[in-house]
Amino acid sequence: MVYSSLCRVIPLSLALPMMFLEVGVTLPPPEDIPEEVLRSEIITEGRSPVNGEPLSAAEYAEIKEKLDQSPYTPEIDSKLQNLIFLLKIRKMLKTFVPVPIIP
């Protein structure tokens, strides 16, 4: 008697939650733009490399050209150049010796 009632209750207890379960996997809404289209879009605006304000593509190209034509070469302090050189050597050594020997 107990076995027959359990055989009825167990399948019913498994089926009831499934009846109220909503499907979670659906298609995206139609107004959502596909990723392939977003990847192929041409960006027509940018930010200024000088102060970060929004610019059009023509203004960005103009500023970039002015910066490239600057008569002054950027100068780096000799101590900073030495530090950069040592950091590059440290990075190279870390690729060959992965154990943290250099603190």
C-alpha positions as CSV (number, residue, x, y, z in Angstrom):
1,M,0.0,0.0,0.0
2,V,2.8,2.4,0.9
3,Y,4.7,1.5,-2.2
4,S,1.9,2.2,-4.5
5,S,1.2,5.6,-3.0
6,L,4.9,6.5,-3.3
7,C,4.9,5.5,-7.0
8,R,2.1,8.0,-7.6
9,V,3.6,10.9,-5.5
10,I,7.2,10.8,-6.8
11,P,6.4,11.3,-10.5
12,L,3.8,13.9,-9.7
13,S,6.3,15.8,-7.5
14,L,8.8,15.8,-10.4
15,A,6.2,16.8,-13.0
16,L,4.6,19.8,-11.2
17,P,7.8,22.0,-11.1
18,M,8.4,21.3,-14.8
19,M,4.9,22.6,-15.7
20,F,5.6,26.0,-14.2
21,L,9.2,26.2,-15.5
22,E,9.7,28.9,-18.1
23,V,12.0,28.4,-21.0
24,G,15.2,30.4,-20.3
25,V,16.8,30.1,-23.7
26,T,15.1,32.3,-26.3
27,L,16.1,34.3,-29.3
28,P,17.2,37.9,-28.7
29,P,14.7,40.7,-29.2
30,P,14.3,41.8,-32.9
31,E,15.5,45.4,-32.1
32,D,18.8,44.0,-30.8
33,I,21.7,44.6,-33.3
34,P,23.7,41.4,-34.1
35,E,27.3,41.3,-33.0
36,E,28.5,40.7,-36.6
37,V,27.0,44.0,-37.6
38,L,28.4,45.9,-34.7
39,R,31.9,44.6,-35.5
40,S,31.8,45.8,-39.0
41,E,30.6,49.3,-38.3
42,I,32.9,52.1,-39.1
43,I,33.6,54.4,-36.1
44,T,33.1,58.0,-37.2
45,E,33.9,59.8,-33.9
46,G,36.8,59.7,-31.6
47,R,38.4,61.4,-28.6
48,S,41.2,63.9,-28.7
49,P,44.5,62.5,-27.6
50,V,45.3,65.9,-26.0
51,N,42.4,66.5,-23.7
52,G,39.9,63.6,-24.3
53,E,37.0,65.7,-25.7
54,P,34.8,64.1,-28.4
55,L,35.9,64.8,-32.0
56,S,34.7,64.0,-35.5
57,A,36.9,61.9,-37.8
58,A,38.2,64.9,-39.7
59,E,39.1,66.8,-36.5
60,Y,40.8,63.7,-35.1
61,A,42.9,63.3,-38.3
62,E,43.8,67.0,-38.2
63,I,45.0,66.9,-34.6
64,K,46.9,63.6,-35.2
65,E,48.7,65.2,-38.2
66,K,49.6,68.3,-36.1
67,L,51.0,66.1,-33.4
68,D,53.0,64.0,-35.9
69,Q,54.5,67.2,-37.4
70,S,55.8,68.5,-34.1
71,P,59.4,69.8,-34.5
72,Y,60.2,68.8,-30.9
73,T,61.2,65.3,-30.2
74,P,60.1,63.9,-26.9
75,E,63.0,63.8,-24.5
76,I,63.3,61.3,-21.6
77,D,65.4,61.8,-18.6
78,S,68.5,59.5,-18.6
79,K,67.5,58.0,-15.2
80,L,64.1,57.1,-16.6
81,Q,65.7,55.6,-19.8
82,N,68.0,53.5,-17.6
83,L,65.0,52.3,-15.5
84,I,63.1,51.4,-18.6
85,F,66.1,49.4,-19.9
86,L,66.4,47.5,-16.6
87,L,62.7,46.7,-16.6
88,K,62.9,45.3,-20.1
89,I,65.9,43.1,-19.1
90,R,63.9,42.0,-16.0
91,K,60.9,41.1,-18.2
92,M,63.2,39.1,-20.5
93,L,64.7,37.2,-17.6
94,K,61.3,36.4,-16.2
95,T,60.4,34.6,-19.5
96,F,63.4,32.3,-19.2
97,V,63.4,32.0,-15.4
98,P,59.8,31.9,-14.1
99,V,60.9,31.5,-10.5
100,P,60.8,34.9,-8.8
101,I,64.5,35.4,-8.2
102,I,64.4,39.2,-8.8
103,P,62.2,40.9,-6.2
